[in-house]
Amino acid sequence: MAERSTAAVDVAAGGGDEPLTTQADQTTADEAEQHEHTAADEGTQHTQKADAATQPQVRTPELHSGHKLARRYRLEECVTRLDGFSSWRAVDEKLRRAVGVHLLPADHPRARSVLSAARSSALLGDPRFVQVLDAVEENDLVYVVHEWLPDATELTSLLAAGPLEPHDAYQLVSQLSQAMAAAHREGLAHLRLTPSAVLRSSTGQYRIRGLAVNAALRGIKSDTPQRDDTEAIGALLYASLTQRWPYEVDAYGLSGLPKDAGRIAPDQVRAGVHRGLSELAMRALVNDGATASRLEQPCTTPEELAKAVAELPRIKPPEPAFTAAPEYQRTTYQQGTYGRMQPGATQPVPTPPQPLEGRTGKALKWGVSALLIAALGLGSWQLADALMERGGSADPGTSQQSEENGDGKQPAPKPLGIKDAYEFAPLGPAIKADQVSNAIDGEPGTSWVTSQYKGHSNFGNLPNRKDGSGIVVAFDRVRSISELDVTMYREGQKVEILAAAGDTDNPSKLSDFTERITKPTIAGSKLEAKLEKPLKARYILIRIIDLPSDGAPNLFRGGITDISATGS
């Protein structure tokens, strides 16, 4: 197994050889909660049963900082010693990056099950899970190496600051339920989905750590794994909405529900909770399907929960808060000498000049009037003459549209500025949301690049990528688009260009893009779309359907380097 460690790193879907840019995989928080996890497990996973060796009498290997495993993984800091195993922060000296290591003796009662769980998890290759990079038995030791994500934040820390916003809670339950549904389709369960097992990146992507492995380390088993994982997701959603643990025990830094109060819906615990999310949490918890209205059936599998989330009306992110600009103050000069004075002002109001009197005044007034009449007549004649030259009518109601030029034709196309862009990821977390701006900055040396996928060119055949991926560009308003130019990161990508109807607001699903600009085609280094008739739209989708080879068998990667448009 040691020989395949590099391959396991490079081909994990969503992992690849990209630098880690998500949250800290701090095994400390997950495993240092040993003083409270027993009570919490009793409240969240009623049917999980530890095997007879839950408390094995095995001496934890006496290793120290600086020790190397496989001449590669240098142990840096021990973060946990529990039940005969230890967990470490380490450094992969071959790839020069931080990793996490679970380590236990080869004769530990759970060593075989830990190895099996780790190898099964590594084969899943789903980027929504913290990846297992290696699972090895050597020198009387068994160790599991996994990603260490220094830029991520545990859900435990997020909830310590308060409940999540409705949009964030929606993303949490959506991403977790979809990820666990995919895992269960491959026969993998988690059984230890706690707040410390969930990490959120700076782009809002949630990652799950410890799939199968955390339960194997603790000897946790279950006869109903899908139901247990679904209930755990429901508990996480409940906590995210209320900042309370949904059982009569305090756990993970959260207060439990009042004694003998029964199962209270989140919107009864805290004011302002989103009603749909509140009922969804209750449907996922073990409560015989009780909801506020008792009309909905319980969700007993992650798949059912994911479908229920998809049926909710879309919850938009909160509007960004802008600081109001200071009120514009007019100067005395702009207000005029005769501007209104504020109550209590002492400045005298100047007396207006007396009207002109006598013959001189009358002559001056008549002269000014004559000049005004002449000017008006000349202006009207020039306006009529101009309209006649255009072949139009002097009646303004029949004049040509302002957007047409003097020949009655559309103005010449010009480059259109792209106001915004975002990643197209309708069914799952974004791939590289922080790189989208690279595709609209006009710089040929920067690109939005996908992760590396193994086995299938259609984004690893992952369920959350069945609609492909790509970039949606947005103009400042509905524009008349005549040409689109897309520079591809690599030749051989299967791409199509679609547009959303002009009245569509923030389209995100494939069905939102109803206007086809190009058919799916295998693109070269550039994809150009020249429209015979300009298309009115504000949102354009450059959708990647299939990826080209990444230079090695069964590895695929693609991306977009630049997008530009012309029109009016």
VONUFI-438960 format. One record per residue (C-alpha): x, y, z; residue number from 1; residue in three letters. Coordinates in nm, 3 decimals, always signed. Example, Ala and Ser with C-alpha at 12.3 -4.5 7.8 and 13.67 -1.06 7.14 Angstrom:
2
east	north	up	nr	rest
+1.230	-0.450	+0.780	1	ala
+1.367	-0.106	+0.714	2	ser
# end
This chain:
568
east	north	up	nr	rest
+0.000	+0.000	+0.000	1	met
+0.288	+0.234	+0.067	2	ala
+0.392	+0.227	-0.299	3	glu
+0.054	+0.367	-0.411	4	arg
+0.046	+0.667	-0.180	5	ser
+0.148	+0.921	-0.445	6	thr
-0.111	+0.794	-0.689	7	ala
-0.377	+0.813	-0.423	8	ala
-0.292	+1.177	-0.369	9	val
-0.288	+1.275	-0.734	10	asp
-0.601	+1.110	-0.862	11	val
-0.850	+1.184	-0.587	12	ala
-1.143	+1.362	-0.748	13	ala
-1.138	+1.721	-0.646	14	gly
-0.800	+1.675	-0.484	15	gly
-0.538	+1.608	-0.744	16	gly
-0.209	+1.785	-0.723	17	asp
-0.374	+2.117	-0.639	18	glu
-0.261	+2.304	-0.325	19	pro
-0.493	+2.261	-0.030	20	leu
-0.707	+2.568	+0.011	21	thr
-0.971	+2.452	+0.258	22	thr
-1.011	+2.440	+0.634	23	gln
-0.785	+2.298	+0.901	24	ala
-0.821	+1.926	+0.940	25	asp
-0.760	+1.960	+1.310	26	gln
-0.796	+1.608	+1.437	27	thr
-0.754	+1.760	+1.780	28	thr
-1.110	+1.884	+1.801	29	ala
-1.262	+1.562	+1.672	30	asp
-1.074	+1.334	+1.904	31	glu
-0.999	+1.556	+2.202	32	ala
-1.372	+1.566	+2.269	33	glu
-1.335	+1.222	+2.432	34	gln
-1.469	+1.352	+2.761	35	his
-1.809	+1.421	+2.603	36	glu
-1.845	+1.202	+2.297	37	his
-1.999	+0.912	+2.486	38	thr
-2.299	+1.116	+2.598	39	ala
-2.333	+1.277	+2.258	40	ala
-2.332	+0.940	+2.084	41	asp
-2.613	+0.824	+2.309	42	glu
-2.816	+1.121	+2.188	43	gly
-2.737	+1.108	+1.818	44	thr
-2.683	+0.748	+1.719	45	gln
-2.909	+0.528	+1.930	46	his
-2.853	+0.210	+1.732	47	thr
-2.476	+0.226	+1.697	48	gln
-2.305	-0.046	+1.893	49	lys
-1.940	-0.056	+1.988	50	ala
-1.781	-0.397	+1.954	51	asp
-1.646	-0.590	+2.248	52	ala
-1.312	-0.419	+2.215	53	ala
-1.438	-0.064	+2.257	54	thr
-1.186	-0.013	+2.536	55	gln
-0.892	-0.227	+2.418	56	pro
-0.609	-0.277	+2.661	57	gln
-0.341	-0.197	+2.404	58	val
-0.043	+0.024	+2.467	59	arg
-0.031	+0.325	+2.236	60	thr
+0.296	+0.316	+2.036	61	pro
+0.558	+0.533	+2.200	62	glu
+0.665	+0.754	+1.912	63	leu
+0.803	+1.106	+1.922	64	his
+0.820	+1.418	+1.711	65	ser
+1.064	+1.374	+1.428	66	gly
+0.992	+1.003	+1.379	67	his
+0.945	+0.911	+1.011	68	lys
+0.702	+0.662	+0.866	69	leu
+0.793	+0.501	+0.532	70	ala
+1.089	+0.743	+0.518	71	arg
+0.839	+1.005	+0.417	72	arg
+0.588	+1.113	+0.681	73	tyr
+0.763	+1.305	+0.960	74	arg
+0.557	+1.322	+1.279	75	leu
+0.535	+1.676	+1.416	76	glu
+0.281	+1.693	+1.697	77	glu
+0.064	+1.438	+1.875	78	cys
-0.285	+1.577	+1.902	79	val
-0.470	+1.278	+2.051	80	thr
-0.406	+0.957	+2.244	81	arg
-0.725	+0.758	+2.288	82	leu
-0.833	+0.392	+2.310	83	asp
-0.493	+0.261	+2.206	84	gly
-0.445	+0.479	+1.898	85	phe
-0.286	+0.820	+1.849	86	ser
-0.336	+1.098	+1.596	87	ser
-0.062	+1.328	+1.471	88	trp
+0.000	+1.635	+1.263	89	arg
+0.279	+1.537	+1.025	90	ala
+0.466	+1.651	+0.714	91	val
+0.481	+1.462	+0.386	92	asp
+0.843	+1.537	+0.296	93	glu
+0.802	+1.399	-0.055	94	lys
+0.521	+1.639	-0.150	95	leu
+0.617	+1.905	+0.106	96	arg
+0.279	+1.950	+0.265	97	arg
+0.107	+1.892	+0.597	98	ala
-0.089	+1.571	+0.651	99	val
-0.272	+1.402	+0.936	100	gly
-0.184	+1.053	+1.058	101	val
-0.384	+0.801	+1.266	102	his
-0.150	+0.542	+1.412	103	leu
-0.213	+0.219	+1.608	104	leu
-0.034	-0.110	+1.676	105	pro
-0.075	-0.386	+1.419	106	ala
-0.211	-0.617	+1.693	107	asp
-0.479	-0.365	+1.797	108	his
-0.824	-0.531	+1.790	109	pro
-0.945	-0.268	+1.542	110	arg
-0.637	-0.253	+1.319	111	ala
-0.790	-0.473	+1.044	112	arg
-1.118	-0.279	+1.035	113	ser
-0.935	+0.057	+1.031	114	val
-0.719	-0.050	+0.735	115	leu
-1.026	-0.178	+0.549	116	ser
-1.226	+0.140	+0.616	117	ala
-0.938	+0.365	+0.511	118	ala
-0.878	+0.180	+0.184	119	arg
-1.248	+0.184	+0.097	120	ser
-1.269	+0.556	+0.171	121	ser
-0.962	+0.624	-0.045	122	ala
-1.125	+0.450	-0.342	123	leu
-1.431	+0.678	-0.324	124	leu
-1.229	+0.978	-0.444	125	gly
-1.508	+1.229	-0.377	126	asp
-1.379	+1.587	-0.321	127	pro
-1.653	+1.653	-0.067	128	arg
-1.467	+1.428	+0.177	129	phe
-1.127	+1.484	+0.334	130	val
-0.920	+1.240	+0.133	131	gln
-0.741	+0.934	+0.271	132	val
-0.398	+0.947	+0.108	133	leu
-0.242	+0.624	+0.234	134	asp
-0.318	+0.323	+0.454	135	ala
-0.017	+0.111	+0.547	136	val
+0.090	-0.174	+0.776	137	glu
+0.463	-0.197	+0.845	138	glu
+0.701	-0.253	+1.136	139	asn
+0.419	-0.373	+1.364	140	asp
+0.232	-0.046	+1.304	141	leu
-0.083	+0.046	+1.113	142	val
-0.120	+0.406	+1.004	143	tyr
-0.370	+0.604	+0.797	144	val
-0.257	+0.925	+0.628	145	val
-0.517	+1.189	+0.535	146	his
-0.537	+1.547	+0.413	147	glu
-0.467	+1.830	+0.655	148	trp
-0.663	+2.139	+0.556	149	leu
-0.510	+2.446	+0.722	150	pro
-0.747	+2.704	+0.574	151	asp
-1.077	+2.546	+0.677	152	ala
-1.299	+2.610	+0.980	153	thr
-1.474	+2.344	+1.186	154	glu
-1.850	+2.365	+1.223	155	leu
-1.783	+2.355	+1.598	156	thr
-1.606	+2.691	+1.573	157	ser
-1.872	+2.838	+1.345	158	leu
-2.150	+2.748	+1.588	159	leu
-1.954	+2.886	+1.883	160	ala
-2.003	+3.228	+1.721	161	ala
-2.379	+3.183	+1.678	162	gly
-2.639	+3.014	+1.454	163	pro
-2.578	+3.009	+1.080	164	leu
-2.762	+3.232	+0.835	165	glu
-3.048	+3.050	+0.654	166	pro
-2.851	+3.037	+0.328	167	his
-2.547	+2.887	+0.504	168	asp
-2.763	+2.631	+0.685	169	ala
-2.928	+2.542	+0.354	170	tyr
-2.588	+2.489	+0.191	171	gln
-2.479	+2.276	+0.487	172	leu
-2.770	+2.031	+0.472	173	val
-2.767	+2.028	+0.091	174	ser
-2.399	+1.950	+0.055	175	gln
-2.383	+1.703	+0.344	176	leu
-2.689	+1.505	+0.233	177	ser
-2.567	+1.484	-0.127	178	gln
-2.220	+1.378	-0.019	179	ala
-2.343	+1.109	+0.218	180	met
-2.594	+0.984	-0.041	181	ala
-2.301	+0.933	-0.281	182	ala
-2.101	+0.754	-0.010	183	ala
-2.384	+0.518	+0.078	184	his
-2.431	+0.430	-0.288	185	arg
-2.075	+0.296	-0.268	186	glu
-2.149	+0.108	+0.055	187	gly
-1.970	+0.355	+0.287	188	leu
-2.115	+0.505	+0.605	189	ala
-1.974	+0.764	+0.844	190	his
-2.144	+0.692	+1.181	191	leu
-1.953	+0.976	+1.350	192	arg
-2.096	+1.286	+1.183	193	leu
-2.041	+1.545	+1.453	194	thr
-1.979	+1.922	+1.429	195	pro
-1.604	+1.859	+1.447	196	ser
-1.624	+1.623	+1.148	197	ala
-1.755	+1.900	+0.919	198	val
-1.527	+2.172	+0.779	199	leu
-1.619	+2.481	+0.576	200	arg
-1.380	+2.644	+0.331	201	ser
-1.357	+3.015	+0.259	202	ser
-1.562	+2.956	-0.060	203	thr
-1.850	+2.800	+0.136	204	gly
-1.774	+2.440	+0.042	205	gln
-1.830	+2.185	+0.319	206	tyr
-1.589	+1.893	+0.358	207	arg
-1.652	+1.582	+0.568	208	ile
-1.361	+1.412	+0.740	209	arg
-1.330	+1.066	+0.887	210	gly
-1.564	+0.880	+0.647	211	leu
-1.575	+0.520	+0.777	212	ala
-1.238	+0.567	+0.949	213	val
-1.353	+0.760	+1.258	214	asn
-1.613	+0.494	+1.337	215	ala
-1.362	+0.213	+1.279	216	ala
-1.110	+0.376	+1.515	217	leu
-1.373	+0.378	+1.791	218	arg
-1.529	+0.041	+1.713	219	gly
-1.867	+0.192	+1.623	220	ile
-2.102	-0.028	+1.421	221	lys
-2.465	+0.002	+1.320	222	ser
-2.745	-0.212	+1.179	223	asp
-2.906	+0.099	+1.025	224	thr
-2.616	+0.308	+0.889	225	pro
-2.823	+0.517	+0.646	226	gln
-3.075	+0.610	+0.915	227	arg
-2.798	+0.698	+1.160	228	asp
-2.614	+0.923	+0.916	229	asp
-2.941	+1.092	+0.817	230	thr
-3.024	+1.160	+1.181	231	glu
-2.674	+1.300	+1.232	232	ala
-2.721	+1.543	+0.943	233	ile
-3.055	+1.645	+1.093	234	gly
-2.883	+1.712	+1.427	235	ala
-2.619	+1.927	+1.254	236	leu
-2.890	+2.125	+1.073	237	leu
-3.081	+2.167	+1.401	238	tyr
-2.768	+2.296	+1.574	239	ala
-2.691	+2.529	+1.284	240	ser
-3.036	+2.687	+1.309	241	leu
-3.058	+2.716	+1.688	242	thr
-2.706	+2.687	+1.835	243	gln
-2.853	+2.409	+2.053	244	arg
-2.789	+2.034	+2.047	245	trp
-3.124	+1.858	+1.977	246	pro
-3.103	+1.618	+2.272	247	tyr
-3.117	+1.652	+2.648	248	glu
-2.738	+1.645	+2.677	249	val
-2.478	+1.916	+2.630	250	asp
-2.231	+1.822	+2.357	251	ala
-1.969	+1.976	+2.129	252	tyr
-1.979	+2.306	+2.316	253	gly
-2.358	+2.339	+2.267	254	leu
-2.631	+2.335	+2.528	255	ser
-2.887	+2.057	+2.501	256	gly
-3.264	+2.094	+2.511	257	leu
-3.444	+2.145	+2.844	258	pro
-3.514	+1.829	+3.041	259	lys
-3.850	+1.662	+2.970	260	asp
-3.933	+1.921	+2.705	261	ala
-3.953	+1.667	+2.428	262	gly
-3.836	+1.727	+2.074	263	arg
-3.896	+2.096	+2.004	264	ile
-3.886	+2.221	+1.646	265	ala
-3.605	+2.472	+1.574	266	pro
-3.847	+2.754	+1.497	267	asp
-3.991	+2.707	+1.848	268	gln
-3.647	+2.724	+2.007	269	val
-3.533	+3.042	+1.838	270	arg
-3.725	+3.323	+1.672	271	ala
-3.665	+3.393	+1.305	272	gly
-3.566	+3.038	+1.205	273	val
-3.648	+2.949	+0.844	274	his
-3.971	+2.743	+0.855	275	arg
-3.877	+2.506	+0.573	276	gly
-3.535	+2.428	+0.721	277	leu
-3.690	+2.381	+1.065	278	ser
-3.930	+2.117	+0.936	279	glu
-3.651	+1.954	+0.736	280	leu
-3.441	+1.913	+1.051	281	ala
-3.734	+1.747	+1.228	282	met
-3.795	+1.511	+0.935	283	arg
-3.433	+1.396	+0.949	284	ala
-3.425	+1.336	+1.326	285	leu
-3.565	+1.019	+1.483	286	val
-3.905	+1.150	+1.581	287	asn
-4.155	+0.942	+1.383	288	asp
-4.163	+1.210	+1.118	289	gly
-4.296	+1.481	+1.348	290	ala
-4.297	+1.829	+1.198	291	thr
-4.472	+2.150	+1.286	292	ala
-4.769	+2.037	+1.078	293	ser
-4.710	+1.658	+1.096	294	arg
-4.787	+1.643	+0.724	295	leu
-4.445	+1.542	+0.594	296	glu
-4.295	+1.195	+0.595	297	gln
-3.964	+1.140	+0.777	298	pro
-3.640	+1.123	+0.579	299	cys
-3.470	+0.794	+0.658	300	thr
-3.178	+0.799	+0.411	301	thr
-2.939	+1.071	+0.292	302	pro
-3.087	+1.027	-0.058	303	glu
-3.438	+1.109	+0.069	304	glu
-3.303	+1.404	+0.262	305	leu
-3.119	+1.539	-0.043	306	ala
-3.441	+1.519	-0.247	307	lys
-3.634	+1.699	+0.026	308	ala
-3.372	+1.976	+0.031	309	val
-3.397	+2.011	-0.348	310	ala
-3.774	+2.059	-0.320	311	glu
-3.734	+2.360	-0.091	312	leu
-3.768	+2.703	-0.252	313	pro
-3.425	+2.845	-0.319	314	arg
-3.281	+3.038	-0.025	315	ile
-3.078	+3.329	-0.158	316	lys
-2.764	+3.453	+0.018	317	pro
-2.802	+3.774	+0.220	318	pro
-2.752	+4.098	+0.033	319	glu
-2.409	+4.251	+0.093	320	pro
-2.415	+4.538	+0.338	321	ala
-2.298	+4.869	+0.198	322	phe
-2.198	+5.165	+0.408	323	thr
-2.414	+5.463	+0.320	324	ala
-2.225	+5.755	+0.173	325	ala
-2.240	+6.080	+0.370	326	pro
-2.527	+6.304	+0.270	327	glu
-2.428	+6.545	-0.004	328	tyr
-2.427	+6.901	+0.128	329	gln
-2.502	+7.183	-0.109	330	arg
-2.290	+7.494	-0.083	331	thr
-2.435	+7.841	-0.043	332	thr
-2.346	+7.908	-0.405	333	tyr
-2.541	+7.599	-0.520	334	gln
-2.837	+7.679	-0.299	335	gln
-2.863	+8.026	-0.445	336	gly
-2.901	+8.357	-0.273	337	thr
-3.273	+8.304	-0.241	338	tyr
-3.251	+7.954	-0.091	339	gly
-3.462	+7.881	+0.212	340	arg
-3.311	+7.973	+0.545	341	met
-3.321	+7.726	+0.834	342	gln
-3.536	+7.823	+1.134	343	pro
-3.342	+8.046	+1.365	344	gly
-3.105	+8.167	+1.093	345	ala
-3.009	+8.529	+1.122	346	thr
-2.872	+8.587	+0.775	347	gln
-3.089	+8.855	+0.606	348	pro
-3.261	+8.769	+0.280	349	val
-3.150	+9.015	+0.011	350	pro
-3.421	+9.225	-0.143	351	thr
-3.479	+9.132	-0.507	352	pro
-3.409	+9.408	-0.758	353	pro
-3.696	+9.632	-0.862	354	gln
-3.845	+9.565	-1.206	355	pro
-3.738	+9.794	-1.489	356	leu
-3.963	+10.095	-1.522	357	glu
-4.040	+10.328	-1.805	358	gly
-3.982	+10.318	-2.180	359	arg
-3.632	+10.168	-2.156	360	thr
-3.753	+9.872	-1.954	361	gly
-4.042	+9.802	-2.191	362	lys
-3.814	+9.813	-2.496	363	ala
-3.569	+9.573	-2.336	364	leu
-3.844	+9.327	-2.247	365	lys
-3.986	+9.331	-2.600	366	trp
-3.636	+9.279	-2.746	367	gly
-3.569	+8.974	-2.530	368	val
-3.909	+8.828	-2.620	369	ser
-3.841	+8.866	-2.991	370	ala
-3.505	+8.695	-2.961	371	leu
-3.661	+8.397	-2.775	372	leu
-3.932	+8.355	-3.037	373	ile
-3.676	+8.361	-3.317	374	ala
-3.460	+8.103	-3.144	375	ala
-3.753	+7.870	-3.089	376	leu
-3.857	+7.895	-3.452	377	gly
-3.505	+7.825	-3.577	378	leu
-3.469	+7.524	-3.350	379	gly
-3.802	+7.377	-3.463	380	ser
-3.706	+7.419	-3.829	381	trp
-3.370	+7.247	-3.776	382	gln
-3.535	+6.957	-3.591	383	leu
-3.792	+6.904	-3.867	384	ala
-3.521	+6.921	-4.136	385	asp
-3.310	+6.662	-3.958	386	ala
-3.606	+6.424	-3.925	387	leu
-3.694	+6.466	-4.294	388	met
-3.337	+6.381	-4.394	389	glu
-3.367	+6.053	-4.198	390	arg
-3.686	+5.970	-4.381	391	gly
-3.887	+5.998	-4.067	392	gly
-4.173	+6.218	-3.953	393	ser
-4.155	+6.541	-3.759	394	ala
-4.379	+6.371	-3.509	395	asp
-4.154	+6.248	-3.224	396	pro
-4.383	+5.952	-3.170	397	gly
-4.274	+5.798	-3.503	398	thr
-3.899	+5.857	-3.470	399	ser
-3.650	+5.569	-3.472	400	gln
-3.532	+5.404	-3.150	401	gln
-3.246	+5.584	-2.978	402	ser
-3.026	+5.277	-3.000	403	glu
-3.028	+5.294	-3.383	404	glu
-2.784	+5.508	-3.577	405	asn
-2.864	+5.759	-3.854	406	gly
-2.902	+5.483	-4.116	407	asp
-3.176	+5.307	-3.921	408	gly
-2.940	+5.015	-3.843	409	lys
-2.809	+4.873	-3.517	410	gln
-2.489	+5.043	-3.399	411	pro
-2.161	+4.869	-3.473	412	ala
-2.077	+4.598	-3.215	413	pro
-1.828	+4.695	-2.949	414	lys
-1.655	+4.505	-2.666	415	pro
-1.890	+4.442	-2.374	416	leu
-1.760	+4.465	-2.021	417	gly
-1.840	+4.160	-1.809	418	ile
-1.966	+4.273	-1.469	419	lys
-1.943	+3.945	-1.282	420	asp
-1.882	+3.571	-1.319	421	ala
-1.945	+3.265	-1.105	422	tyr
-1.889	+2.891	-1.131	423	glu
-2.163	+2.670	-1.270	424	phe
-2.211	+2.399	-1.005	425	ala
-2.586	+2.332	-0.976	426	pro
-2.570	+1.995	-0.800	427	leu
-2.280	+2.026	-0.563	428	gly
-2.001	+2.235	-0.419	429	pro
-1.794	+2.456	-0.644	430	ala
-1.471	+2.316	-0.785	431	ile
-1.253	+2.629	-0.787	432	lys
-1.485	+2.921	-0.710	433	ala
-1.192	+3.141	-0.607	434	asp
-1.037	+3.114	-0.954	435	gln
-1.339	+3.224	-1.161	436	val
-1.212	+3.581	-1.190	437	ser
-0.911	+3.446	-1.382	438	asn
-1.139	+3.377	-1.678	439	ala
-1.256	+3.738	-1.717	440	ile
-0.942	+3.935	-1.629	441	asp
-0.812	+3.944	-1.987	442	gly
-0.480	+3.793	-1.880	443	glu
-0.368	+3.495	-2.095	444	pro
-0.151	+3.363	-1.813	445	gly
-0.437	+3.307	-1.569	446	thr
-0.715	+3.048	-1.594	447	ser
-1.000	+2.880	-1.410	448	trp
-0.888	+2.516	-1.398	449	val
-1.089	+2.216	-1.279	450	thr
-0.964	+1.954	-1.041	451	ser
-0.813	+1.637	-1.179	452	gln
-1.063	+1.351	-1.220	453	tyr
-0.994	+0.981	-1.249	454	lys
-1.153	+0.716	-1.465	455	gly
-1.416	+0.918	-1.653	456	his
-1.390	+1.231	-1.866	457	ser
-1.733	+1.350	-1.749	458	asn
-1.592	+1.488	-1.425	459	phe
-1.520	+1.146	-1.278	460	gly
-1.884	+1.039	-1.338	461	asn
-1.968	+1.197	-1.001	462	leu
-2.342	+1.245	-0.934	463	pro
-2.295	+1.611	-0.842	464	asn
-2.125	+1.675	-1.178	465	arg
-2.380	+1.511	-1.408	466	lys
-2.462	+1.853	-1.556	467	asp
-2.094	+1.930	-1.605	468	gly
-1.939	+2.255	-1.490	469	ser
-1.817	+2.582	-1.636	470	gly
-1.858	+2.954	-1.586	471	ile
-2.159	+3.187	-1.595	472	val
-2.077	+3.546	-1.699	473	val
-2.310	+3.835	-1.621	474	ala
-2.334	+4.175	-1.792	475	phe
-2.450	+4.489	-1.615	476	asp
-2.790	+4.463	-1.785	477	arg
-2.961	+4.287	-2.074	478	val
-2.733	+4.334	-2.374	479	arg
-2.759	+4.265	-2.745	480	ser
-2.483	+4.007	-2.796	481	ile
-2.341	+3.946	-3.142	482	ser
-2.021	+3.750	-3.074	483	glu
-1.857	+3.547	-2.796	484	leu
-1.492	+3.442	-2.783	485	asp
-1.376	+3.179	-2.533	486	val
-1.011	+3.082	-2.488	487	thr
-0.990	+2.729	-2.350	488	met
-0.734	+2.618	-2.094	489	tyr
-0.671	+2.303	-2.298	490	arg
-0.779	+2.163	-2.636	491	glu
-1.022	+1.873	-2.659	492	gly
-1.290	+1.989	-2.414	493	gln
-1.653	+1.924	-2.506	494	lys
-1.825	+2.261	-2.462	495	val
-2.150	+2.438	-2.538	496	glu
-2.263	+2.799	-2.488	497	ile
-2.609	+2.876	-2.354	498	leu
-2.794	+3.191	-2.250	499	ala
-3.065	+3.261	-1.994	500	ala
-3.378	+3.448	-2.093	501	ala
-3.353	+3.822	-2.045	502	gly
-3.586	+3.831	-1.744	503	asp
-3.401	+3.552	-1.556	504	thr
-3.244	+3.656	-1.227	505	asp
-2.925	+3.484	-1.103	506	asn
-2.967	+3.157	-1.299	507	pro
-2.795	+2.857	-1.142	508	ser
-2.958	+2.540	-1.283	509	lys
-2.910	+2.401	-1.633	510	leu
-3.283	+2.446	-1.699	511	ser
-3.242	+2.822	-1.641	512	asp
-3.039	+2.854	-1.962	513	phe
-3.302	+2.810	-2.231	514	thr
-3.130	+2.978	-2.531	515	glu
-2.872	+2.770	-2.718	516	arg
-2.589	+2.970	-2.877	517	ile
-2.368	+2.678	-2.984	518	thr
-2.421	+2.304	-2.994	519	lys
-2.195	+2.077	-2.784	520	pro
-1.865	+2.062	-2.970	521	thr
-1.507	+1.948	-2.913	522	ile
-1.327	+2.282	-2.884	523	ala
-0.973	+2.363	-2.982	524	gly
-0.772	+2.630	-2.809	525	ser
-1.050	+2.881	-2.885	526	lys
-1.426	+2.866	-2.924	527	leu
-1.584	+3.148	-3.127	528	glu
-1.958	+3.203	-3.160	529	ala
-2.077	+3.462	-3.415	530	lys
-2.452	+3.515	-3.412	531	leu
-2.635	+3.592	-3.735	532	glu
-2.894	+3.779	-3.532	533	lys
-2.793	+3.950	-3.205	534	pro
-2.926	+3.778	-2.893	535	leu
-3.060	+3.977	-2.601	536	lys
-2.941	+3.831	-2.272	537	ala
-2.767	+3.919	-1.947	538	arg
-2.635	+3.578	-1.836	539	tyr
-2.424	+3.348	-2.056	540	ile
-2.311	+2.996	-1.960	541	leu
-1.995	+2.840	-2.102	542	ile
-2.067	+2.478	-2.005	543	arg
-1.797	+2.210	-2.007	544	ile
-1.944	+1.862	-2.057	545	ile
-1.635	+1.642	-2.099	546	asp
-1.271	+1.694	-2.003	547	leu
-0.959	+1.611	-2.206	548	pro
-0.673	+1.391	-2.089	549	ser
-0.441	+1.539	-1.830	550	asp
-0.134	+1.372	-1.976	551	gly
-0.177	+1.035	-1.807	552	ala
-0.413	+0.739	-1.865	553	pro
-0.756	+0.778	-1.702	554	asn
-0.680	+1.128	-1.568	555	leu
-0.879	+1.427	-1.692	556	phe
-0.873	+1.803	-1.639	557	arg
-0.995	+2.115	-1.820	558	gly
-1.070	+2.484	-1.772	559	gly
-1.126	+2.826	-1.924	560	ile
-0.862	+3.096	-1.972	561	thr
-1.058	+3.396	-2.101	562	asp
-1.411	+3.500	-2.202	563	ile
-1.497	+3.811	-2.404	564	ser
-1.807	+3.939	-2.582	565	ala
-1.907	+4.205	-2.836	566	thr
-2.244	+4.363	-2.892	567	gly
-2.437	+4.669	-2.781	568	ser
# end
